[in-house]
Amino acid sequence: KNEVEQSPQNLTAQEGEFITINCSYSVGISALHWLQQHPGGGIVSLFMLSSGKKKHGRLIATINIQEKHSSLHITASHPRDSAVYICAVRSNYQLIWGAGTKLIIKP
Amino acid sequence: DAGVIQSPRHEVTEMGQEVTLRCKPISGHDYLFWYRQTMMRGLELLIYFNNNVPIDDSGMPEDRFSAKMPNASFSTLKIQPSEPRDSAVYFCASSIGPYNEQFFGPGTRLTVL
């Protein structure tokens, strides 16, 4: 079993829909990262969380340390949000990566 | 700030050749990370440096891979000799601390024929 699991693996939605991507982990962590990788390949760090919730524009990230679970939400989704979203947890000086969720937003 | 700079952006080489990838971290960032991304294995941490010193190189696949950081503004990842299975996108990232957000470079897409 992978230490970091993301769901769903693939998600296709219509423009405007509310999107939720989930990340569950099985190890003790000091922080959790959400990153975005566009079709062109560039990786952008979206959030780093150790507790609670963070918001940036239409993106919201939450983490529940007790349940070892984090969610990334996108409100009013747009085709330009189409990308792979990657969850990574920091545990014992290592960064353990999820496999990513491929999101496609159709106009 | 220009962000993390990597060069070259694309490299095509033949099996057996030496390949050198370059990275300039964001000024003031004390941590530098080298990652490799493939379809099969996703993102893998190869090695990271703190203040120019290699801290963890357990992700380096084998002796053909070596990384150096001669100063705070420059790092190299070298593959010698290269093999087709080394074909991947290699990312460099930097951060101000081990638990801080990492800023990624644009990556180097390496193809070994």
Backbone of each chain as ProteinMPNN parsed JSONL, in Angstrom:
{"seq_chain_A": "KNEVEQSPQNLTAQEGEFITINCSYSVGISALHWLQQHPGGGIVSLFMLSSGKKKHGRLIATINIQEKHSSLHITASHPRDSAVYICAVRSNYQLIWGAGTKLIIKP", "coords_chain_A": {"N_chain_A": [[0.868, -1.197, 0.0], [0.572, 2.188, -0.88], [2.185, 4.96, 0.709], [1.165, 7.452, 0.431], [-1.842, 8.307, -0.857], [-3.859, 9.282, -3.517], [-7.058, 10.462, -4.57], [-9.68, 11.248, -6.88], [-7.95, 9.28, -9.433], [-8.213, 10.238, -11.966], [-10.129, 12.938, -13.194], [-12.847, 14.383, -14.713], [-14.633, 17.257, -15.458], [-17.258, 19.706, -15.808], [-16.966, 23.127, -16.769], [-17.182, 25.459, -14.154], [-18.013, 23.743, -12.157], [-17.717, 22.501, -8.783], [-14.784, 21.305, -7.442], [-13.219, 18.539, -5.906], [-10.329, 17.12, -4.635], [-8.726, 14.407, -3.169], [-6.438, 13.411, -0.572], [-4.845, 10.936, 1.142], [-2.859, 9.709, 3.805], [-0.419, 7.568, 5.368], [1.586, 7.862, 7.16], [3.384, 9.54, 9.827], [3.453, 13.052, 9.707], [5.09, 16.192, 9.046], [4.379, 18.22, 7.454], [2.247, 19.009, 4.657], [2.113, 19.132, 1.171], [0.544, 20.675, -1.604], [0.7, 20.528, -5.06], [0.792, 21.759, -8.436], [0.815, 20.617, -11.706], [1.175, 21.601, -14.923], [0.07, 20.852, -18.314], [2.264, 21.544, -19.894], [4.368, 20.869, -18.31], [5.564, 22.317, -16.21], [5.982, 22.775, -12.674], [4.147, 23.925, -9.96], [4.058, 25.164, -6.722], [1.283, 25.009, -4.669], [0.094, 25.017, -2.065], [1.279, 24.759, 1.303], [0.711, 22.881, 4.097], [0.251, 22.443, 7.605], [-1.703, 22.274, 9.405], [-5.268, 22.772, 9.735], [-6.63, 25.049, 7.434], [-6.188, 26.524, 4.222], [-6.472, 29.235, 1.931], [-6.472, 30.349, -1.395], [-7.317, 32.494, -3.698], [-9.437, 30.855, -5.891], [-8.856, 28.427, -4.862], [-8.813, 26.048, -2.264], [-7.366, 24.513, 0.5], [-7.449, 21.868, 2.793], [-6.648, 20.227, 5.863], [-6.731, 17.349, 7.9], [-5.295, 16.315, 10.614], [-5.649, 14.288, 12.484], [-7.205, 12.438, 11.124], [-5.542, 11.924, 9.062], [-5.686, 13.066, 6.47], [-6.183, 15.061, 3.588], [-7.695, 17.619, 1.649], [-8.095, 19.13, -1.537], [-9.737, 21.809, -2.868], [-11.464, 23.24, -5.608], [-13.145, 26.032, -6.514], [-15.753, 27.181, -8.714], [-14.72, 26.073, -11.197], [-12.433, 26.199, -13.988], [-11.454, 25.88, -17.439], [-8.676, 26.424, -17.545], [-7.779, 25.409, -15.205], [-7.18, 22.842, -15.659], [-5.0, 20.276, -15.137], [-2.372, 18.332, -13.584], [-2.699, 17.439, -10.271], [-0.803, 17.259, -7.428], [-0.159, 15.637, -4.413], [1.969, 15.835, -1.651], [3.74, 14.577, 1.124], [5.592, 15.542, 3.99], [7.795, 13.701, 5.773], [9.807, 12.621, 8.315], [12.089, 13.983, 7.267], [11.894, 13.271, 4.661], [10.288, 13.64, 1.482], [7.323, 12.494, 0.471], [5.612, 11.406, -2.289], [2.369, 11.595, -3.771], [0.574, 9.915, -6.42], [-0.682, 11.643, -8.064], [-3.443, 13.522, -9.414], [-5.219, 13.685, -12.298], [-6.774, 16.336, -13.716], [-9.371, 17.433, -15.741], [-11.024, 20.095, -17.103], [-13.851, 20.832, -18.781], [-15.016, 23.147, -21.237]], "CA_chain_A": [[0.0, 0.0, 0.0], [1.356, 3.407, -0.936], [2.081, 5.774, 1.912], [0.334, 8.612, 0.082], [-2.789, 7.909, -1.89], [-4.73, 10.353, -3.979], [-8.248, 10.053, -5.313], [-9.559, 10.175, -7.865], [-6.754, 9.353, -10.285], [-8.615, 11.083, -13.091], [-11.397, 13.632, -12.95], [-13.291, 15.274, -15.778], [-15.794, 18.002, -14.992], [-17.657, 20.856, -16.618], [-16.612, 24.454, -16.257], [-18.073, 25.964, -13.123], [-18.248, 22.774, -11.101], [-16.889, 22.489, -7.584], [-13.894, 20.15, -7.569], [-12.527, 18.078, -4.699], [-9.311, 16.088, -4.807], [-8.405, 13.911, -1.837], [-5.121, 12.845, -0.307], [-4.745, 10.224, 2.418], [-1.495, 9.257, 4.037], [-0.37, 6.593, 6.462], [2.772, 8.109, 7.985], [3.389, 10.793, 10.56], [3.979, 14.083, 8.836], [5.286, 17.533, 9.591], [3.708, 19.162, 6.549], [1.699, 18.432, 3.428], [2.151, 20.083, 0.054], [-0.238, 20.487, -2.835], [1.372, 21.128, -6.205], [0.065, 21.707, -9.695], [1.684, 20.467, -12.868], [0.416, 21.868, -16.137], [0.45, 19.994, -19.445], [3.595, 21.917, -20.362], [5.349, 20.22, -17.449], [6.026, 23.097, -15.07], [5.386, 22.438, -11.373], [3.926, 25.093, -9.128], [3.609, 24.852, -5.383], [0.029, 25.705, -4.379], [-0.064, 25.185, -0.627], [1.921, 23.891, 2.26], [-0.168, 22.878, 5.266], [0.51, 21.536, 8.712], [-2.965, 22.155, 10.13], [-6.327, 23.69, 9.368], [-7.142, 25.346, 6.106], [-5.614, 27.694, 3.55], [-7.248, 29.631, 0.75], [-5.792, 31.263, -2.309], [-8.203, 32.651, -4.854], [-10.494, 29.832, -5.957], [-8.329, 27.178, -4.321], [-8.867, 25.881, -0.813], [-6.782, 23.253, 0.956], [-7.713, 21.565, 4.195], [-5.968, 19.037, 6.361], [-7.178, 16.813, 9.189], [-4.137, 15.557, 11.054], [-6.106, 13.079, 13.18], [-7.691, 11.469, 10.14], [-4.483, 11.767, 8.049], [-6.393, 13.304, 5.213], [-6.222, 16.444, 3.111], [-8.472, 17.833, 0.431], [-7.894, 20.345, -2.317], [-11.0, 22.184, -3.513], [-11.45, 24.318, -6.592], [-14.487, 26.563, -6.732], [-15.982, 27.789, -10.032], [-13.608, 25.565, -12.004], [-12.238, 26.799, -15.31], [-10.555, 25.031, -18.243], [-7.257, 26.639, -17.254], [-7.426, 24.618, -14.023], [-6.808, 21.503, -16.114], [-3.609, 20.023, -14.771], [-2.224, 17.239, -12.62], [-2.545, 17.967, -8.915], [0.024, 16.294, -6.709], [-0.065, 15.768, -2.963], [3.227, 15.294, -1.131], [3.836, 14.764, 2.568], [6.941, 15.579, 4.525], [7.857, 12.769, 6.895], [11.185, 12.238, 8.645], [13.007, 14.638, 6.337], [11.617, 12.833, 3.296], [9.07, 14.121, 0.843], [6.706, 11.328, -0.156], [4.698, 11.956, -3.288], [1.252, 10.853, -4.323], [0.681, 9.646, -7.86], [-1.268, 12.752, -8.814], [-4.814, 13.467, -9.947], [-5.322, 14.422, -13.551], [-8.056, 17.052, -13.778], [-9.723, 18.069, -17.015], [-12.237, 20.907, -17.016], [-14.364, 21.081, -20.138], [-15.785, 24.402, -21.333]], "C_chain_A": [[0.893, 1.231, 0.0], [1.131, 4.236, 0.322], [1.237, 7.02, 1.681], [-0.565, 8.2, -1.077], [-3.698, 9.079, -2.228], [-5.945, 9.751, -4.688], [-9.039, 11.289, -5.714], [-8.247, 10.288, -8.635], [-6.996, 10.295, -11.452], [-9.968, 11.694, -12.782], [-11.681, 14.559, -14.112], [-14.573, 15.95, -15.321], [-16.092, 19.143, -15.953], [-17.223, 22.154, -15.942], [-17.65, 24.924, -15.252], [-18.302, 25.001, -11.974], [-17.273, 22.944, -9.949], [-16.091, 21.186, -7.589], [-13.285, 19.819, -6.213], [-11.567, 16.956, -5.068], [-8.835, 15.698, -3.413], [-7.017, 13.305, -1.751], [-5.142, 12.211, 1.075], [-3.334, 9.703, 2.585], [-1.449, 8.389, 5.29], [0.803, 6.811, 7.399], [2.579, 9.391, 8.79], [4.041, 11.866, 9.72], [4.213, 15.373, 9.596], [4.618, 18.578, 8.711], [3.196, 18.409, 5.332], [1.687, 19.517, 2.366], [1.124, 19.696, -0.998], [0.484, 21.23, -3.947], [0.534, 20.916, -7.457], [1.076, 21.568, -10.82], [0.843, 20.587, -14.121], [0.885, 20.966, -17.263], [1.829, 20.314, -19.996], [4.707, 21.371, -19.497], [5.772, 20.995, -16.229], [5.276, 22.743, -13.799], [5.317, 23.706, -10.541], [3.44, 24.638, -7.764], [2.361, 25.669, -5.076], [-0.081, 26.032, -2.896], [0.921, 24.304, 0.104], [1.137, 24.015, 3.556], [0.424, 22.02, 6.364], [-0.729, 21.394, 9.596], [-3.986, 23.064, 9.475], [-6.599, 23.813, 7.88], [-6.409, 26.549, 5.548], [-6.414, 27.967, 2.29], [-6.416, 30.58, -0.078], [-6.633, 31.364, -3.56], [-9.317, 31.619, -4.811], [-10.056, 28.483, -5.376], [-8.385, 27.185, -2.802], [-8.245, 24.533, -0.481], [-7.064, 23.089, 2.429], [-6.926, 20.334, 4.591], [-6.542, 18.661, 7.715], [-6.083, 15.861, 9.663], [-4.562, 14.243, 11.712], [-6.527, 11.999, 12.188], [-6.665, 11.211, 9.044], [-5.064, 11.938, 6.652], [-6.354, 14.79, 4.874], [-7.075, 16.494, 1.86], [-8.056, 19.14, -0.216], [-9.201, 20.615, -3.054], [-10.749, 23.303, -4.511], [-12.891, 24.77, -6.787], [-14.558, 27.206, -8.12], [-14.867, 27.383, -11.003], [-13.639, 26.121, -13.426], [-11.314, 25.895, -16.114], [-9.069, 25.231, -17.938], [-6.817, 25.941, -15.969], [-7.015, 23.203, -14.412], [-5.316, 21.296, -15.913], [-3.577, 18.733, -13.959], [-1.955, 17.87, -11.266], [-1.898, 16.88, -8.063], [0.043, 16.649, -5.226], [1.261, 15.157, -2.525], [3.299, 15.572, 0.357], [5.291, 14.734, 2.996], [6.971, 14.744, 5.805], [9.298, 12.365, 7.119], [12.172, 12.726, 7.598], [12.854, 14.144, 4.902], [10.354, 13.506, 2.789], [8.505, 12.948, 0.069], [5.567, 11.804, -1.036], [3.542, 11.022, -3.583], [1.411, 10.73, -5.826], [0.069, 10.757, -8.703], [-2.693, 12.476, -9.252], [-4.849, 14.32, -11.197], [-6.71, 15.017, -13.678], [-8.232, 17.679, -15.151], [-11.032, 18.812, -16.804], [-12.67, 21.255, -18.43], [-15.175, 22.368, -20.163], [-17.259, 24.126, -21.578]], "O_chain_A": [[1.847, 1.319, 0.773], [0.053, 4.224, 0.916], [0.666, 7.576, 2.619], [-0.091, 7.798, -2.14], [-4.227, 9.763, -1.352], [-5.87, 8.692, -5.31], [-9.068, 12.273, -4.974], [-7.523, 11.274, -8.502], [-6.112, 11.043, -11.868], [-10.838, 11.056, -12.188], [-10.865, 15.414, -14.456], [-15.496, 15.285, -14.85], [-15.27, 19.491, -16.801], [-17.131, 22.248, -14.718], [-18.853, 24.797, -15.481], [-18.751, 25.421, -10.907], [-16.166, 23.455, -10.111], [-16.657, 20.101, -7.723], [-12.885, 20.712, -5.466], [-11.94, 15.98, -5.72], [-8.572, 16.561, -2.576], [-6.493, 12.761, -2.723], [-5.427, 12.883, 2.067], [-2.691, 9.303, 1.614], [-2.323, 8.467, 6.153], [1.001, 6.036, 8.334], [1.723, 10.217, 8.473], [5.069, 11.624, 9.087], [3.618, 15.616, 10.646], [4.324, 19.685, 9.162], [3.659, 17.311, 5.022], [1.306, 20.659, 2.62], [0.879, 18.514, -1.239], [0.835, 22.402, -3.806], [-0.31, 20.022, -7.526], [2.063, 22.302, -10.882], [-0.071, 19.798, -14.359], [1.964, 20.38, -17.188], [2.499, 19.423, -20.518], [5.871, 21.399, -19.895], [6.294, 20.403, -15.284], [4.082, 22.447, -13.834], [6.286, 24.456, -10.431], [2.522, 23.825, -7.661], [2.376, 26.892, -5.209], [-0.319, 27.179, -2.518], [1.342, 23.258, -0.389], [0.922, 25.119, 4.056], [1.031, 20.985, 6.09], [-0.796, 20.498, 10.438], [-3.636, 24.001, 8.757], [-6.772, 22.822, 7.17], [-6.05, 27.473, 6.279], [-6.959, 27.056, 1.667], [-5.753, 31.481, 0.436], [-6.665, 30.448, -4.382], [-10.049, 31.518, -3.827], [-10.816, 27.515, -5.403], [-8.056, 28.175, -2.148], [-8.563, 23.526, -1.113], [-6.941, 24.028, 3.215], [-6.583, 19.502, 3.751], [-6.806, 19.515, 8.56], [-5.964, 14.739, 9.169], [-3.918, 13.211, 11.524], [-6.249, 10.814, 12.377], [-6.892, 10.365, 8.18], [-4.943, 11.071, 5.787], [-6.475, 15.651, 5.745], [-7.161, 15.523, 1.11], [-7.714, 20.114, 0.455], [-9.707, 19.755, -3.775], [-9.929, 24.192, -4.283], [-13.75, 23.981, -7.18], [-13.559, 27.708, -8.636], [-14.167, 28.231, -11.555], [-14.687, 26.456, -13.977], [-10.473, 25.209, -15.535], [-8.286, 24.289, -18.064], [-5.624, 25.884, -15.67], [-6.546, 22.444, -13.563], [-4.487, 22.035, -16.443], [-4.612, 18.125, -13.685], [-1.087, 18.733, -11.133], [-2.376, 15.749, -7.99], [0.235, 17.804, -4.845], [1.63, 14.076, -2.984], [2.962, 16.667, 0.807], [6.109, 14.001, 2.44], [6.276, 15.035, 6.779], [9.944, 11.827, 6.22], [12.996, 11.955, 7.106], [13.608, 14.559, 4.022], [9.475, 13.889, 3.561], [9.126, 12.46, -0.876], [4.67, 12.515, -0.583], [3.713, 9.804, -3.638], [2.278, 11.365, -6.426], [0.276, 10.808, -9.916], [-3.089, 11.325, -9.434], [-4.55, 15.513, -11.167], [-7.703, 14.293, -13.741], [-7.344, 18.37, -15.652], [-12.028, 18.226, -16.378], [-11.933, 21.897, -19.178], [-15.929, 22.654, -19.233], [-18.053, 25.06, -21.685]]}, "seq_chain_B": "DAGVIQSPRHEVTEMGQEVTLRCKPISGHDYLFWYRQTMMRGLELLIYFNNNVPIDDSGMPEDRFSAKMPNASFSTLKIQPSEPRDSAVYFCASSIGPYNEQFFGPGTRLTVL", "coords_chain_B": {"N_chain_B": [[12.535, 38.293, -8.604], [14.014, 35.729, -10.582], [13.209, 33.174, -10.219], [13.707, 29.594, -9.962], [16.255, 28.47, -12.006], [16.878, 26.401, -14.732], [19.026, 24.559, -16.863], [20.088, 22.587, -19.682], [16.858, 23.174, -21.285], [15.921, 21.161, -22.829], [17.364, 18.068, -23.692], [18.945, 15.948, -25.855], [20.542, 12.977, -26.276], [23.011, 10.453, -26.983], [23.159, 7.044, -26.01], [25.551, 6.254, -23.553], [26.878, 8.641, -23.577], [28.055, 11.497, -21.705], [26.035, 13.449, -19.563], [25.159, 16.636, -18.43], [23.28, 18.415, -16.195], [22.001, 21.557, -15.19], [21.472, 23.89, -12.497], [20.161, 26.797, -11.03], [19.45, 28.014, -7.985], [16.863, 29.853, -6.199], [17.874, 32.941, -4.953], [19.081, 33.094, -1.674], [17.804, 30.873, -0.791], [18.397, 28.044, 1.089], [18.207, 25.385, 0.659], [18.423, 22.853, -1.771], [17.006, 20.807, -4.211], [17.042, 17.882, -6.198], [14.994, 16.308, -8.538], [13.496, 13.532, -10.269], [11.271, 12.813, -12.878], [9.144, 10.418, -14.156], [6.864, 8.63, -16.277], [6.321, 6.124, -15.302], [7.191, 6.033, -12.601], [6.58, 8.412, -11.428], [7.231, 11.384, -9.521], [10.461, 11.49, -8.193], [12.639, 11.928, -5.487], [15.976, 12.676, -5.859], [18.357, 13.713, -4.698], [19.28, 15.969, -2.045], [20.502, 19.189, -1.027], [21.873, 21.096, 1.649], [22.866, 24.262, 2.366], [24.901, 23.966, 0.457], [25.889, 21.456, 0.985], [25.647, 17.992, 0.464], [22.886, 16.258, 1.724], [21.118, 14.084, 1.74], [21.399, 11.48, -0.315], [20.128, 9.217, -1.006], [18.293, 8.642, -2.913], [19.533, 8.634, -5.325], [19.969, 6.869, -8.244], [22.111, 5.139, -9.064], [25.691, 4.566, -9.348], [26.281, 5.932, -11.627], [25.167, 8.355, -11.53], [25.769, 11.605, -10.343], [25.957, 14.429, -8.165], [26.636, 17.855, -7.614], [27.311, 20.792, -5.665], [28.835, 23.474, -5.94], [28.722, 26.094, -5.049], [26.517, 28.514, -3.499], [24.811, 29.278, -5.47], [24.643, 27.547, -7.577], [24.214, 24.346, -9.025], [24.929, 21.026, -10.161], [23.821, 18.157, -11.932], [24.981, 15.134, -12.879], [25.199, 12.615, -15.332], [26.812, 9.756, -16.13], [28.006, 6.904, -17.612], [25.303, 7.788, -19.799], [22.065, 6.196, -20.101], [19.336, 4.731, -21.967], [17.168, 4.327, -20.177], [17.395, 6.412, -18.462], [16.024, 8.478, -19.469], [13.888, 11.107, -18.893], [12.114, 13.705, -17.112], [13.922, 16.096, -15.451], [13.834, 17.779, -12.485], [14.722, 20.685, -10.685], [14.574, 22.097, -7.473], [14.123, 24.657, -4.999], [14.273, 25.815, -1.58], [13.637, 27.737, 1.426], [13.894, 26.45, 3.764], [13.864, 23.144, 5.297], [11.25, 22.394, 5.678], [9.744, 24.119, 4.321], [7.894, 25.651, 1.592], [8.625, 24.413, -1.623], [10.16, 25.681, -4.49], [9.916, 25.183, -7.853], [12.014, 24.59, -10.68], [11.783, 24.902, -14.312], [12.345, 22.456, -15.353], [14.296, 19.886, -16.993], [14.073, 18.21, -19.918], [15.144, 15.128, -20.634], [16.325, 13.035, -23.123], [17.541, 9.964, -23.902], [19.001, 8.271, -26.402]], "CA_chain_B": [[13.437, 37.131, -8.687], [13.727, 34.955, -11.787], [12.819, 31.822, -9.894], [14.734, 28.571, -10.148], [16.626, 28.409, -13.422], [17.498, 25.149, -15.132], [19.474, 24.457, -18.258], [19.227, 23.053, -20.761], [15.451, 22.799, -21.132], [15.795, 19.879, -23.514], [18.65, 17.47, -24.026], [18.856, 14.657, -26.529], [21.9, 12.463, -26.362], [23.094, 9.031, -27.294], [23.569, 6.157, -24.92], [26.98, 6.245, -23.299], [27.405, 10.002, -23.465], [27.905, 12.189, -20.419], [25.016, 14.503, -19.561], [25.233, 17.517, -17.266], [22.138, 19.291, -16.016], [22.407, 22.682, -14.35], [20.398, 24.517, -11.744], [20.454, 27.98, -10.216], [18.314, 28.163, -7.067], [16.467, 31.206, -5.834], [18.835, 33.54, -4.035], [18.652, 33.071, -0.281], [17.289, 29.549, -0.448], [19.501, 27.229, 1.567], [17.979, 23.975, 0.313], [18.277, 22.584, -3.202], [16.539, 19.444, -4.43], [16.975, 17.342, -7.558], [13.961, 15.294, -8.713], [13.315, 12.952, -11.6], [9.871, 12.446, -13.087], [8.843, 9.538, -15.27], [5.471, 8.16, -16.27], [6.189, 4.885, -14.507], [7.512, 6.178, -11.188], [6.187, 9.716, -10.91], [8.314, 12.243, -9.051], [11.351, 10.841, -7.227], [13.718, 12.768, -4.991], [17.278, 12.054, -6.094], [19.325, 14.193, -3.723], [19.103, 17.358, -1.701], [21.625, 19.889, -0.402], [21.639, 22.187, 2.579], [24.078, 25.094, 2.397], [25.855, 23.4, -0.508], [26.359, 20.141, 1.428], [24.648, 16.943, 0.212], [22.337, 15.74, 2.974], [20.51, 12.768, 1.512], [21.501, 11.074, -1.721], [19.643, 7.837, -1.076], [17.455, 8.487, -4.1], [20.352, 8.571, -6.546], [19.755, 5.489, -8.674], [23.316, 4.312, -9.108], [26.933, 5.337, -9.394], [26.377, 6.74, -12.851], [24.611, 9.667, -11.206], [26.47, 12.365, -9.32], [25.49, 15.804, -8.057], [27.522, 18.749, -6.871], [26.853, 22.161, -5.453], [30.09, 24.15, -5.577], [28.433, 27.332, -4.332], [25.102, 28.675, -3.149], [23.98, 29.681, -6.609], [24.814, 26.669, -8.725], [24.316, 22.916, -8.782], [24.893, 20.201, -11.353], [23.506, 16.736, -11.843], [25.705, 14.548, -13.994], [24.957, 11.197, -15.596], [27.918, 9.264, -16.955], [27.438, 7.117, -18.941], [23.837, 7.814, -19.831], [21.384, 5.041, -20.663], [17.965, 5.087, -22.374], [16.25, 4.355, -19.052], [17.536, 7.683, -17.755], [15.143, 9.46, -20.108], [12.924, 11.59, -17.897], [12.219, 15.141, -16.859], [14.659, 16.316, -14.206], [13.476, 19.06, -11.886], [15.457, 21.233, -9.561], [13.719, 22.944, -6.637], [14.823, 25.226, -3.849], [13.413, 26.315, -0.506], [14.417, 28.417, 2.461], [14.076, 25.534, 4.872], [13.474, 21.779, 4.918], [9.808, 22.205, 5.764], [9.098, 25.225, 3.617], [7.485, 25.388, 0.218], [9.69, 24.297, -2.606], [9.907, 26.339, -5.757], [10.47, 24.312, -8.875], [12.441, 25.077, -11.976], [10.95, 24.439, -15.424], [12.684, 21.08, -15.691], [15.078, 19.524, -18.183], [13.582, 16.959, -20.505], [16.292, 14.372, -21.147], [16.061, 11.855, -23.942], [18.758, 9.219, -24.217], [18.656, 7.354, -27.51]], "C_chain_B": [[13.035, 36.277, -9.885], [13.214, 33.576, -11.455], [13.988, 30.873, -10.082], [15.001, 28.436, -11.649], [17.319, 27.077, -13.697], [17.934, 25.236, -16.587], [20.169, 23.119, -18.474], [17.77, 22.68, -20.49], [15.184, 21.439, -21.772], [17.194, 19.375, -23.841], [18.376, 16.121, -24.673], [20.283, 14.176, -26.723], [21.871, 10.979, -26.687], [23.599, 8.246, -26.09], [25.092, 6.164, -24.793], [27.593, 7.618, -23.142], [27.211, 10.536, -22.049], [26.887, 13.311, -20.566], [25.19, 15.333, -18.294], [24.041, 18.459, -17.27], [22.504, 20.348, -14.98], [21.217, 23.333, -13.676], [20.931, 25.715, -10.975], [19.26, 28.178, -9.285], [17.959, 29.637, -6.865], [17.438, 31.727, -4.776], [18.279, 33.549, -2.61], [18.059, 31.743, 0.155], [18.47, 28.643, -0.098], [19.378, 25.755, 1.186], [17.767, 23.849, -1.192], [17.998, 21.098, -3.386], [16.628, 19.096, -5.918], [15.95, 16.208, -7.581], [14.013, 14.749, -10.135], [11.844, 12.538, -11.719], [9.74, 11.583, -14.325], [7.379, 9.115, -15.167], [5.311, 6.981, -15.323], [6.281, 5.155, -13.016], [7.11, 7.523, -10.599], [7.4, 10.532, -10.529], [9.144, 11.511, -8.004], [12.407, 11.854, -6.792], [15.036, 12.031, -5.187], [18.257, 12.421, -4.982], [18.911, 15.583, -3.282], [20.298, 17.886, -0.909], [21.092, 20.907, 0.605], [22.944, 22.98, 2.687], [25.224, 24.45, 1.627], [26.348, 22.006, -0.131], [25.282, 19.101, 1.122], [24.196, 16.305, 1.515], [21.813, 14.32, 2.802], [20.588, 12.451, 0.033], [20.977, 9.657, -1.92], [18.775, 7.584, -2.304], [18.246, 8.417, -5.398], [20.381, 7.119, -7.012], [21.009, 4.626, -8.672], [24.523, 5.219, -9.307], [27.077, 6.185, -10.646], [25.89, 8.172, -12.608], [25.463, 10.337, -10.13], [25.954, 13.796, -9.33], [26.473, 16.606, -7.221], [26.853, 20.097, -6.687], [28.065, 22.965, -4.99], [29.888, 25.469, -4.861], [26.922, 27.483, -4.188], [24.211, 28.957, -4.342], [24.075, 28.728, -7.789], [24.924, 25.211, -8.297], [24.279, 22.184, -10.121], [24.496, 18.781, -10.988], [24.103, 16.098, -13.097], [25.358, 13.064, -14.103], [26.05, 10.74, -16.567], [28.181, 7.794, -16.658], [25.915, 7.07, -18.904], [23.29, 6.556, -20.498], [19.957, 5.453, -21.041], [16.996, 5.16, -21.208], [16.403, 5.597, -18.185], [16.644, 8.768, -18.355], [14.019, 9.828, -19.15], [12.961, 13.112, -17.92], [12.873, 15.297, -15.489], [14.34, 17.721, -13.71], [14.447, 19.41, -10.775], [14.497, 22.127, -8.786], [14.557, 23.522, -5.513], [13.821, 25.722, -2.822], [14.288, 26.958, 0.557], [14.67, 27.507, 3.647], [13.57, 24.17, 4.491], [11.969, 21.565, 4.936], [9.033, 23.32, 5.08], [8.723, 24.835, 2.2], [8.698, 25.331, -0.687], [9.247, 24.962, -3.904], [10.66, 25.57, -6.844], [10.95, 25.086, -10.093], [11.576, 24.471, -13.069], [11.239, 23.0, -15.838], [13.561, 20.978, -16.929], [14.545, 18.2, -18.692], [14.754, 16.261, -21.179], [15.808, 13.162, -21.921], [17.403, 11.215, -24.284], [18.397, 8.154, -25.252], [19.497, 6.087, -27.481]], "O_chain_B": [[11.847, 36.122, -10.168], [12.809, 32.855, -12.367], [15.116, 31.298, -10.331], [14.074, 28.305, -12.449], [18.234, 26.682, -12.975], [17.301, 25.89, -17.415], [20.773, 22.577, -17.548], [17.49, 21.937, -19.549], [14.335, 20.674, -21.315], [18.083, 20.142, -24.212], [17.677, 15.273, -24.12], [21.124, 14.89, -27.269], [20.817, 10.343, -26.663], [24.369, 8.749, -25.272], [25.818, 6.09, -25.784], [28.705, 7.75, -22.63], [26.335, 10.093, -21.306], [26.877, 14.03, -21.565], [25.35, 14.781, -17.205], [23.822, 19.204, -18.225], [23.222, 20.072, -14.02], [20.105, 23.333, -14.203], [21.995, 25.662, -10.358], [18.163, 28.481, -9.753], [18.675, 30.534, -7.311], [17.772, 31.023, -3.823], [17.143, 33.963, -2.379], [17.838, 31.519, 1.345], [19.411, 28.493, -0.877], [20.314, 24.975, 1.364], [17.035, 24.628, -1.802], [18.663, 20.246, -2.797], [16.324, 19.921, -6.779], [16.009, 15.279, -6.776], [14.497, 15.398, -11.062], [11.259, 11.989, -10.785], [10.172, 11.967, -15.412], [6.751, 9.229, -14.115], [4.301, 6.854, -14.631], [5.528, 4.57, -12.238], [7.279, 7.751, -9.401], [8.467, 10.398, -11.129], [8.599, 10.973, -7.04], [12.995, 12.549, -7.621], [15.194, 10.896, -4.735], [18.905, 11.551, -4.399], [18.266, 16.308, -4.039], [20.999, 17.14, -0.225], [20.021, 21.488, 0.433], [23.988, 22.437, 3.051], [26.362, 24.401, 2.094], [27.152, 21.427, -0.862], [24.121, 19.298, 1.481], [25.019, 15.862, 2.316], [22.054, 13.459, 3.648], [19.915, 13.085, -0.779], [21.338, 8.982, -2.883], [18.553, 6.435, -2.685], [17.676, 8.165, -6.459], [20.777, 6.234, -6.254], [20.936, 3.457, -8.293], [24.41, 6.44, -9.416], [27.928, 7.072, -10.698], [26.173, 9.078, -13.393], [25.831, 9.712, -9.135], [25.561, 14.316, -10.374], [27.058, 16.107, -6.259], [25.96, 20.486, -7.44], [28.292, 23.12, -3.79], [30.777, 25.926, -4.142], [26.154, 26.669, -4.699], [22.986, 28.884, -4.236], [23.635, 29.063, -8.889], [25.625, 24.879, -7.341], [23.678, 22.657, -11.085], [24.791, 18.28, -9.903], [23.773, 16.474, -14.222], [25.242, 12.36, -13.1], [26.187, 11.269, -17.67], [28.553, 7.468, -15.531], [25.324, 6.386, -18.068], [23.946, 5.937, -21.336], [19.428, 6.42, -20.493], [16.077, 5.978, -21.236], [15.614, 5.806, -17.263], [16.53, 9.859, -17.797], [13.294, 8.962, -18.661], [13.739, 13.72, -18.654], [12.433, 14.707, -14.502], [14.547, 18.711, -14.411], [14.921, 18.55, -10.033], [13.692, 22.839, -9.387], [15.574, 22.948, -5.122], [12.67, 26.013, -3.147], [15.503, 26.761, 0.593], [15.566, 27.766, 4.45], [12.908, 24.028, 3.463], [11.465, 20.653, 4.28], [7.819, 23.444, 5.243], [9.179, 23.817, 1.678], [9.655, 26.09, -0.538], [8.107, 24.815, -4.344], [11.867, 25.345, -6.757], [10.368, 26.099, -10.48], [10.729, 23.622, -12.792], [10.469, 22.397, -16.586], [13.567, 21.859, -17.789], [14.564, 17.194, -17.982], [15.289, 16.748, -22.175], [14.994, 12.374, -21.44], [18.279, 11.846, -24.876], [17.59, 7.26, -24.995], [19.334, 5.218, -28.337]]}, "name": "protein", "num_of_chains": 2, "seq": "KNEVEQSPQNLTAQEGEFITINCSYSVGISALHWLQQHPGGGIVSLFMLSSGKKKHGRLIATINIQEKHSSLHITASHPRDSAVYICAVRSNYQLIWGAGTKLIIKPDAGVIQSPRHEVTEMGQEVTLRCKPISGHDYLFWYRQTMMRGLELLIYFNNNVPIDDSGMPEDRFSAKMPNASFSTLKIQPSEPRDSAVYFCASSIGPYNEQFFGPGTRLTVL"}
